[in-house]
Amino acid sequence: MAKTVHTTCAYCGVGCGIKAEVSDQTLHLVNIQGNEDHPANFGRLCSKGSALGETVSLENRLLTPEVDGEVVHWDRALESVASRLRDTVAQYGPDAVALYGSGQLMTEDYYVANKLMKGFIGSANIDTNSRLCMASTVAGHKRAFGSDTLPNCYEDLEQCDLLVLVGSNTAWCHPVLFQRIRAAKQQRPEMKVVVIDPRKTDTCDIADLHLPLRPGTDVALFAGLLMHLSERGVVDGHYVEQHTTGLQGALKAAEESAGSIQKVAEICDLDCQSVEAFYRWFASLDKTVTAWSQGVNQSVAGTDKVNAIINCHLLTGRIGKPGSGPLSLTGQPNAMGGREVGGLASQLAAHMDFSDPADIDRVRRFWQAPAMADKPGKTAVDMFQAVEKGKIKFIWIMGTNPLVSMPDADQCRAALAKCPTVVVSDCIKTTDTSAYADILLPAAGWSEKDGTVTNSERRISRQKALFPLSGDARPDWWIVSQVATCLGFSEAFNYQQASQIFCEHAALSGFENSDSGKRRDFDISALSRLTENDYDQLQPLQWPVSGRGHYTAVGSKRLFAGGGFFTEDRKARFVPTCFSWQRNQPDEDYPLLLNTGRIRDQWHTMTRTALSARLSQHIDEPFIEVHPDDASRLMIKDQSYCRVSSAFGNAVLKVTVTDSCKQGTVFAPMHWSRTNSRSGAIGSLVNPLTDPVSRQPDCKHTPVRLEAFDFNWHGVFLTREKLDMQAFTYGTEVRMQHGFRYELSDDQDLTESLNMSGDRIRYLDPVSGCTRHVLFKQNKLQGILITDCQPVQCDRSWLQSAFARSEWSVTDRWQLLAGNAPQGEGEGQTVCACFGVGERLICRAIAADGITDPAQVGQTLKAGTNCGSCIPEIRRLIKSVHTSSS
């Protein structure tokens, strides 16, 4: 029987509500729609969220425990983990053990893992991929506010008169929020949007001003702004006097770092007029929101960048008010929840801290912990370096793929190869990381999980299972609890359902947390007595929700408008920030700066999104963006290949020549792994330098060099069967509706290594040497191979669609050999992933109907009417079509 489940999206920190209509639990058939009643998205979903139903199959699922390559029952797997962990602690001490988690975990999973590590094993060596995401914001919040408290909410993005987006390609990385912003600006055209980013991204589509600053100079820009505001008297004197301290020290540091607008412009490689316009708008528009993401956080100066921004909001009293405040846009669905339970090595649970002995004792007493950790543990980069050095001998990796996402990924690979015990809990069987596991534990996938997550605006939402657990898969909290039981801690980990864990987590947040003592920001104690039914029916709400007795509170939208910070004197701190040129600057050997990031339709290391054919059609290969002047100097052509090298590793990528990059910089996405690309894993190149305060790695600033890289043979192979790409120097797998497409290159023709058995027709062009093969089995199209000495030119989307046909005439078969659709057919490369609308179809509609606005394309083809992230590209197509016809 069909059922409707309200749950939460698996992707970014927006935390969109989903209405899932499950039609078949056995076949995992579900229709995904946005939940109109969820306050994070009001029914909107991006392309990734809309395609979630295409990623919940059992393909590549880890469904049984494995120990040393042998499939075993849970009892043996759990005892193997416990015994190896116990032996490691006995021989080397608790700090020889580490756990590396993920923002994909539920809050309940995180809580139990943190409790076991810090309270019962006695080590704080538990960190998470959120260290790569938001650690600098955590550190900046704590320095300024005394706590990791986000003051504002999403509504402020719509209510402000000036929105400053710093290091955030919001259009691609937080599309639902971007749609809300776009709608607000359309309703109020006077609203100003400033984008601060070295790259010109699709977020600039709504920008009144783009500041393409020199990478790493954000501190100087905002230090200059602080000086400008102070000198012109744009200061909320009452707020500064009553609710802050340290202004003079911050101003002195700002003067040393920045000074005049001319000096700021010189440091940041900007023109004075643009800097002056930004400063003027910030000074004159009281309702100002500054929102940031990885371009700020992923830096050796990330914490100072965060505090430089917050300083400007404290000075003007623009914090915690409608339409005004600093707003961090979190990268993962539950990075915030992990922070709440102390999932970072530098934190205790419930926003308590290792720096306060009373906090350590408080958590120890609440948990009745026999071996409470009393100092911070190893953070992500340090953790894997310690593994390689042999200091950590047991590592448990949960729900993440660090051999792709970590900087200096080859070092992490070498570390796991050396480690005596590597345990991996995951729902996916084959990943770069799982290949190094001694013990594999099958975890529940997104569609089977039950728990809570917290989004970027402190909003706690329920995530509910759509399907029963598959195979032997179990929730992460259950796996950790069972290991704890095997270690002898059954009484403290006797959880039967997620609600019990949540209530304990909520109780800890209120434990000895009152105005009579040192008040803590994170308090959801009103939720500590939820019944199972209350928990099941829990509606999205923002913390804090403090109170006594039964749950009645509704949460808090904004904080700090009237002060009340969580420092000893309840005042915020202005933090002196220092701009200095980063150590990892380009040189003669590595003259360009590599910036990494995300693309629109993929997520993290693609273990989930690559299962969806439509999400693989917009950008289908790993690439590197290069400025035209740099490409010309290096004699690298658009759509050719180049080798990208750093001091840490190398990759071979397809080149996109574009002026969206600043000269001297290049950009490559972080998603591709060795599982789906032979040479596109960019993490191997990234410098592992970290921020000295947050220990977050700098993924935006690695010196590299580029060299043209030529192949003698190129092939496009479309097949219904998965291919092992190991024989090829260059190979990328692209999911299509009825199989796989492979982009292949090498120095020699490797056609014979492909499975081409069956009824084959073949054509050889005697002039170009290009060959074309079409393979049938019992009149069913089985494979298409096109090879050339140049990168293959063909209509890939049309060839992919051919696999859906069931009948083929002789004439139609020969049409396939042409590699291109008949005149007037074929949609071209996907532009709108939500509705699968191609570039050629859009261009034909523009020309035929005289379309001049993306909204008209939406009316005709639906493209751009769901998440809207393709609207900037549609706008460019409109301009291109009309330019070419004029």
N, C-alpha and C positions, 0 to 999 in steps of 0.2 A: 504494500500500500504506500502511495506517495506521502511524503511528509515534508514540512517546511521547517528549517532550522535557522535560527538567527545566530550568527557567529561573527568572527572578526577576520579580516584579511591577513594573509601570511607574509606580506611584503614590508613596505616601508613604515616609518614611524607615524604616518598620518593616522593609522589605526581605523581604517574604514570598516563600517558595519556591513555585513553581507547577509542577504536572504537567500539561502540555499534550498532549492526545491529538489529533494532526493526522490528519483523515480524508481531506482533499482539499487538496493544496497549490495546485492551480490555482484552485479556487473559494474558497480561504482559509477552509476549514471546520475548526474546532478546538473541542474541548471542554476547558474550563478547570476544573481542580480544584486544591485546595491540596496541596502536597507534605508528606505526613505526616512525612517524615524531615528536613525543614528546621528547624533550631533556632530560627528567628525566629518561625515561626507554627505548626509541628506540624500542618499540614493546614488551618488556618483561613484563610479569605479574607473580606474585607469585600465589600460590594455592588459596589464599583467593580472590584475584582480579579476577582470572580466573573463580571462582565460583559465582561471583556476580549475574549472571543471575538466579541462583537458589535461591536467597534470596529476590526477588522483588515481590513475591506474596502478596496477601492480608491476608495471615494467621497471626493471632494475631495482625492485624492492628487496631489502634485506629482511628475510622472513624467518630465519632460524639462527640461533646462536652458533658461533664457530670458535673453536679453540685450536690454535696452531693448524688451521686449515681443515679441521675435522668438524663436521656438523654434530652438535651435541644437544642434550636436553638442558633446560634452564638450570637445574640443580647443579650440574657439573660446571656450567659457565660461571654461575655466581660464586661457587666455591673456588674456582680457578682465579677469578678476580680477587676475591678476599684473601686467599692464601698467598698470592704473589704480593699483594699490597702489604699484608701482615709481615711477610718475610723481609720486604724492603725496609719497612719501618724498624723492624727488630735489628737489622744489620746496619742500616745507614742513618736512621733517624727519620722523623716525619718530614723534614724538608727535602728528602730525596723523592717525595711523592708530589705530583702536580695534577691538577684538573683544569682543562681548557674548555670553556663552555661557549654559548652562543646566544645572541639576541633572538634566535628562533625558539628558544626554550620558553615554556610557560613560567610564570612567576613561581608557581608551586614547585616546578622542577628545580629551578634556581635555588629556592629556599632550602630544599632538602640537601642538595649538593653542597651548598655553602655551610650548612649546619654540620654535615659529616666532616668536611675538610677542616674547618676552623675550630669546631667544638669538640670533635671526637678523635680525629686523626692528629690534630694539634699543629696543623700547618696552614698558613694563609696563601699557599701556592695554588690559589684558584683564581684564574683570570678568564677573560672572555674575548670574543672577537669585537665586542663593544669597545674594547681598548683601542681598536683601530678606527673607531667611529666617533665616540663622543667623550673620550676621557679628558680632553682639554676643556670642554665645557664644564664637566664635573669639577675639575680643579679651579676653573675661573669662578664658577658659582660659589664654591666653598671659600675662596679667598675674599670675594666681595660680600657675600651674604652670610657667611658662617655655615652655610648648608648648601646642598645640591638642589636648590629650589628654582624651578622655572616660574617666573612671576606672572606670565601672561597667557593668553589663549588664542585660538584660531580666529575668533570673531574680530580680534584687533587688526588682523591682516586686511579685513574688509572695512574697518571703521577709521583707519588712519588716513591722514592727508599726505603723508610722505612714507613710502615703504622703501627701505634700503635692504637689498638682497646682496649679501656678501659671501662669495665663494659657494654659491648655491645655484646649480642649474635646475631650478624649481620646476621648470616646464617638463623636464624629463625624469627627475628624481622624486618629485612630490607632485605629480600631475593633478591630483584632485584639489590640493591647496591652490595650485596655479590657476585652475579653472575658477575657483572662488575669487581669487585676486583679479583675474581678467574680467569677470562679471562685475566686480565692484568698480573697476576703472571705467568700464563701459557706462555704468550708471552715473559715475562722477568723473568725467574726463579731466577735471581740475586736479584730481589725485595724482601725485608725482611718484614715479617709480625709478629708483636708481639701482643699477646692477653694477656691482664691483667684482670683476672677474678678469683674469688675464685673457680668457677666451671669450669670443663673441658666440654665445650659445643661443638656443631658441628662446631662452628666458628673456633675451633682449627684444623679443618681438613686441613686448608691451612697455619697454623702457623709454622714459623721457631722456635718460642720460646713462651712457655706459662708460664706466671708468676701467679701461683695460690696463690695470696697474702692473708694474713689474712684479713677478712672483716673489712672495715673501715680504712685501713692503707694507702690509696692512697696518702694522703697528704705527708706522710713521704717519700714514694717512689719518688714522683716528687720534693719534697724539696731536697732530696738527689741528684737527677739529676741536679737541678739548681746549687747546690754546686759543683758537679763534672764538669759541663760545665765551670763554672767560674774559678775553680782552674786550669783547663787545657787550658784556654785561648780560648775556643770555644765560642767566643763572637763577635757579629757584633758591633764593637765599634762605628762606625759611626751611625748606626741605633739607638743604645741605647742613644748616646749623643744627636742626633738631634730630636728623636721622642718619648722619654720616660723619666719618672722621677721615683725616689723611689727605685732604684736598691739596694742600700746599706741596706735599711731597710728590703727588701725582703731576701737578703742574710743572714742578721743577724738572722732573724726568721727561715730561712731554716737550719742554723747551729744549732739552738736550737732544732729544730724539728727532724733533721735527723743526719747530720754529716757524718761519714765514711760509706763506702759500707758495712762494717761488721755490723755497728749499724743498717743501713737500713734493711739489710737482717734479723737481729734478730727481729726487730719490725714487719716486714712484714711476718715473718715465711717463708722466701725463702732462697735458698742456694746462697752463695756469687758469685759463678760462673755465675748464671743466671742473677743476678742484674748487675754484671760487664759487661756481654755481651750486655744487654739492653742499659746500659749507653754508651758503646763503639760504638754501632751502631748509637745511637742518635747523638753522637759527630761527627762521621765520615761521615754520610750520610746527605748531606745538604738538599736534597729534602725530607722533613719529614712532614707527616700529622699525627696528633693525633685526633682520632675521638672517641666520647664517647656518652653514652646514660644513661639509668636509673641507672646502677650500680654506676655512679658518682652522678647523680642528686638526687636520692632518698636516702638522707643521712642527718644526723644532721650536717655533715661537708661538705655538697654538694657544697656550694658556694666556700669554701676554696679549695676543690678538683678542681673545674673549674679554679680558679685563679692560683693554683699551676701548672696546665698544661699550661695555657696561659703565665705565667712567663717564662717558658722554651722557648717558641716560640718568645717572645719579646727579650729575651737575645740574641738569635741567628739570629734575624731578619727574622725568617721563618714564615712570616705571609702575606697573600694576594698575594703570588707569586705562579706561576704554580707549582703544586706538593708540596706545603709547606703551612701549616697553621693549626690552631685549628678548628675542625669541629664538631659541635654538631649535632647528628642525632635525629631529633625530632620524638616523638612517635605518634602523631595524624595528620590527614590530614590537619587540619587548626589550629593547635596550634600557628603557626607563624602568621597567619592572626588575631587571637584573640589578640596576643601581639601588633600587629600594630594598632589596634583600641582602645587599652586600656582596653581589656576585663578582666584584672587582677585587683584586688582590690588595688594594690599598684601603678597603673599607670594611667596616663591620656591618652587621645586619641592621635594618631599620634606620639607615642614615646615621648610625653611630660610628665612632672613629677610633682608630688605634692610638691617636695622639692623646686621648683622654683615658687614664687608667680606670676611672669610674665607669666608663662605657664598656671597657673590656670585662670588668667585674659584673656589670649589669647583665650583659649577654650571657656570661658564664653561669650566673645564678638562674636566669630564666630557663636556659637550656639544661641546667644541671650538668654542664659539660665537664667531663673528666680531664680533658687535655686542651684547655682553651688556648688558642694562638694569641700571642701578646705583641706581635709586631707584623707589619705588612709583609706580604709574600712577593714572589717574582711576578712581574708583569709580562705581557705577551712576548715581546722581543727578548727580554732577559730570560724568560722561561725557556724558550727554545735554544738559546745560547747555552743555558745551564744544562740542558739535555745533551747537547753536543759535547760539552766539556765533561760529561759523566757525573755531574753533581746531582742531577735528577735522573732517577733510574726507573721510575714508574710514572707514566703519563696516561691520563684518561681524557680522551677528546670526545666531546658530546655535541652532536648536531652542527658541526662546522667542518670546513675543508681548508685548514691552514696551509697546506702545501700549495695552494693556489692564491689565497688571499693575503698571506703574510708577506712582508717585505723580505728581501733576500731569501726567497723561497727555496733556493737550492741548498742553502745552509740548513733550513728546517728539514728538508728531505734527508740530508746527511745525518741530522740529529736523530730522527726517528729510526733510521737504519741502524744506528748504534745503540739505541735505547733497549735495555733488557726486556722491558714489558711496555707494550703499547696497546691500550684498550681503546676501541672506537665504538661508541654508541651512535647509531644513525639509522635512518629509515632507508637510505640509499646504499646499495651493495657495492657498486663499483665507483670509487672516487680516487683521486690522486692520493688522498690520505689513507683510505681504507686498505690500499695495497700494502701498507706498512704495518697493519694491525696484527698483533699476536692473538688478540681476542676481539671478535666482532659481536656486538650485542644489538639485536633488532629492536629499534625504538618505534613508537607510534609516529605516523606521519601527520601532517597538518589536519587532514580530514578525519583523523581518528583521535585527536587530542581533546582533552577537556581541562579547562583551567581559566586563568585570567592573564591578560596582557595590559600594559599601560602605554599610552601613546605620548606624543611630544607635548601635549598640553595637560599632562598629569591625569589623563582620563583612563580609568580602569574599565575594561570591557571583558565580557565573557567570551571565551572561545569554546565552542561546543563540537562534539564529535558528530560527523555526518554518517559515518559507517562504523560497524564493529571493528575491533582490532583484527588485523590481517595476519594470518599465520601465527607465529609465536611472538609477534611484536607486542611490546608492553610500553606503558608511559615511562618517561625518563624518571619521574619521582618514584615509581614502583621499583625500577631497576636499582636506583641508589639505595632505597630503603631496604631492599633485600640483601644487598651487599653489606649494609650496616648491620643487619641482623646476623649475617654470617660472621661478622667481626665481633659479635657479642653485645650489640647495642639495640637489641630488639625493643626494649621498653620505650626508648626515646624515638623510635622510628616505626611505631606500630600504626601506620596510616592505612586506612581502608579505602579512602576516596580523597579526591583533590580538595574537597571542601574543608576537610579537617586541617589540611596543611594551610589553606588560606586563613582559616580562623586563628590558627596559632601565629601565623605571620602578622595578622591584624592585632592580636593581643600583645605581641612583642612591641609593636609600634607605639602602643599606649603604656607599656610597662614603665613605671616611674618617670612618666613624661607629663609634667604639669608645670604651671607657672611658678610653683613654689621652688622648683629646682631649675635645672638648665633645660628650658623648653626646646623640644626638637621639632623640626618642620614636618617630618613625615609621621603622620598620625592618622590611621584608619581604624582606630579602636572601636568606633561605632559599629564596625562590621565583624567584630570578633565573636559574636554570638549568633551568627547566621545559622539557620537550620539548613538542612540539605535542600529543601524546597526554596528557601530564601536565596541560597547561593545559585540555584539553577535559574531563578527568575531575576537575578541581579541585573539592574539596568546600568548603562554607562554612566559613570559619575567621576568627578574630579576630586582628588584629595587636596587638602586634608578633609576628613570626615570624622572628626573626634566627637566623642560623646559617651554616655553611659547607657547601659541597658540595650534594648533591642534596636536594630538598625532603623533609624528614621531620618538620618541626615541626607543632604543632597549634594554636598561638596562645595568647593570654592573655585570660582572662575579665576580670580586674580588675587595677587598677594603684594604687599609692600607699598601700596599707595600711601598708607599712613605710617610707614616705617615698620617696626616690629620684626627686625631681622634676627637671625639666630646666632649672633655673636654674644660675647659675655655682657657687653653693654647695650645690646639690642640695636646697635648702629651698624650701617653698612660701611665697608672699607673702600675708599679710593685706593687703588693699587698702582704704584709707580710701574710703568711699563717701559721697557728699554728696546729701542730699535738698534739692531746691529746687523751688518751683512752676514748672511748665513755662511757657515764653514764650507758647505758642499756647493761651491760655485763652479761654473764651467771653467775648463782650462783647455790647453792645446790638445790634449788627448781626448777629452770629452767636452766638446764646445757647445752643446745644446742642453736645454733643461727639459726633462721628461715630466709631464703632468699626467696622472692617471685618474680615472673616474668611471662613471657608469654610463650606459646607453639607455635608451628609452624603454625597450621592450624586454630586456634581460635583467636577471637578478643574481647578485653575488656570483657563485661559480657555476651557475646554469644547471645544477642538478635537478631543479624543478622546472624552470621556464623552458629549457631546451626540449622538454617533452611535448611542448605545444608547437605544432607546425606553423601556426599563424604568427607566433611571437618570433619566429626565426627568419621571417621574410623581409623585414625592413632593413636591418643590417645583419648580414649573414656570415661575415668573415671578420676575424680580428684585423685591425687596421691601425695606422698611425697617421695623424694629421700633421702636415708640414707646411710652413709658410712658403708662398711662391718664391721669395727671394732665396730662402735656404735651399729649396728644391733645385732652383736653377744653379746655385753655386755648387751643389753636390752632384749635379747632373742626374737627378732622380725625377722620373716622370710620374704623372698622375696615373694611378691604377697599375703601376709596376710594383716590384717587390724591393724591400731593402732589409739589410741586417741592422738591427738596433743593438748596440752594445753598451754596457756600463761596467764599472769595476766589479760587479757582482754576477753578471750573467748576460745572456743575449737572447734575441728572438728574431724571427723572420716574419715580417708583416707586410700587408698590402698598403700602398701609399695613397693617401688622399691629400692632394695639394689644395690648400684653402687659406684664405686670409683671415679665417676665424681665430687662428693662432697668432700670437705676437711673434715677430721675427726673433729667432734665437730660442724658441720654445717649440716643443712637440707634445702631442697628446695621444694616449692610447688607453683603451678600456681595459678593465681588470677582470672581465668575466671568463675568458676562455682558459681552459685547463688542458693538461696533457691528455685528458680523457677524450676531449672533442677537438683538439687541435694539436698537431705535431710540434708547432713552433710558436704558438701565439700566447703562451702563458707569461704575462707581463710582470708578475710578482717576482720572478727571478732576477729582474733588473733593478728593483727598487732598493734604494739606500736604506739600511735599517737604523739610521740616526733617529733619536727620539727627543721629544720635548723634555727638558730636565725636571719639570714639575709634574706633568701629567703622564710622562712615559709613553705618550702616543707617538707612533712613528710618522715620519714625514713622507707621505706618499705622493707629494706634489712637486718635488724639487730634487730630482736625481740627474746629475750630469751624464749625458750619453753622447755617442757618436752614431751617425748614420752612414751606411755605405750601400750603393746600388748592389742588388743581388739578382743575378740573372739565372734563369733555368732554361734548359734546352727543350724541355717537354712540359706541356701543360694539358691537363685533362679535366673534364667535367663528367662525373659518373653518377647517374641516377639509377637507383636500384631499390628493390623491395627488401633486400637483405642488408644487415649491418656488415660493415667492412672493417677489417683490421688495417689501420693506416700505417702500421709500423714500417712497411717497406718503402714508404715515400718520404722524401726530405721535407716536403711541405704537404700537409693535408688538413682539411677542416671539414667536420661533419655538420650538415645542415638538415634538420628534421623537415620532412615534407609530409603531406597528408597520408600518403600510402607508402611510405618508406623513408629513404634517406638520399640526400644529394651530397656528393663529395667533390670538393675543390682540391685538385691534386697537382703537384708540380715536382719535377725532378730533373736530373741531368741526363737521364736516359728514359726511353720508352718502356714503361712498366705495364703495358696493356695485358701482357700474358699473365701477370700476377692477379688479375681480376677474374672473377667468376663470370665467364661469358658463354657458358654451355647452354645449348638450346637452339631454337630456330632463329638464326641470325642473318640479317641483311647488312651489307657493309658498302661504304663508299669511300674511295680515296681520291682526293684532289691532287692531280699530278703536278700542279704548279706550286701550291702552298705546302703540300705534304700533309694537309689536314685529313684526318680520318674520322668517319662517323659510323657507329655501330648501333643497331637497334636489335634487341633480343626479345623474342616471344616464346612463351610456352603455352601450347594449346590455345592459341589466339589471345592470350593474356599478356599484355605488355609487362616484361620482366626487368628490362634494363636499357639504358641509353648511355653510350659513351661517345664523347666528342673530344678529340685530341688535336693539338696544334703546337707549333714551335713558338707561338705567341700566346699571351693570355686569351682564353677562349671567348669568342663573342657569340652568344646565342641567347634566345629568349628563355631564360631559366624558369620563369614562372609558368609560361605556357607549356613547356616540356613537363613540369611537375604535374600540371593539371591533366595531362594525357593519361596518367596512371589511373585516373578515375573511370576511364572509358572501358566498356566491356567488349565492344565489337570493333574490328578493324578491317577495312577493305585494303586491297593492295595499294590503291592510290594514297590512302591515308597513311599507310606505313611508310611510303616513300616521302610523304610530307614531313614526317618526323626527322628524316635524314637531313632536311634543310636546316633544322635546328631553330626555326623561327615560325611564328604564327602566320597563317595566311593574312593577306591584306585586310585590315580592319578588325582583326581579332587579337586577342591577348590583352591582358590588363597591365602588364609590366610590373616592375618592382613595387612591392607593397609600400604605401604611404600611411594609410589608416589601418593599423593592426586590429583595432576593435571590430571593424566590419569587413576587413580583408579587401580594401579598395586600393587598386594599383595606380601607379603614376600615369600610365598611358591612357587609362580610362578617364582619369580626372582631366588630363590635357585635352582629350577629345571633347569632353563636356564643356570645358572652358571655351574652346574654339567654336563649338557648334552653337552654344547659347549666349556667347558674349559675356561670360561671367566675369565680374570684377571684384567680387568679395567672397571670402571663404564661407560665409553663411549661405550663399547661393549654392556652393558645392554641396554643403550639408543638406540643403533642401532637395537637391537632385539625386545625390548618391549616398547620403547619410554620413559621409566621411567628415570627421571632426566634430560630430554631434554627441559623442559619448564622453571621453575624458578630455578631448580638445588638444591633446599634446601634438597632434599632427597639423594643427592650424598654421603655425609658422611655415611649415614646408609647403602647405597648400598655397599660402600667400606668395611664396617664391615661385611656384609653378604658374600662378596667374600672371605674375610679372614677366616670366620667361616666355609664356605663350604669346602675350600681347607684344612683347618686344620683338620676337621673331617674325610676327605677322605684320609689323608696321614698316 
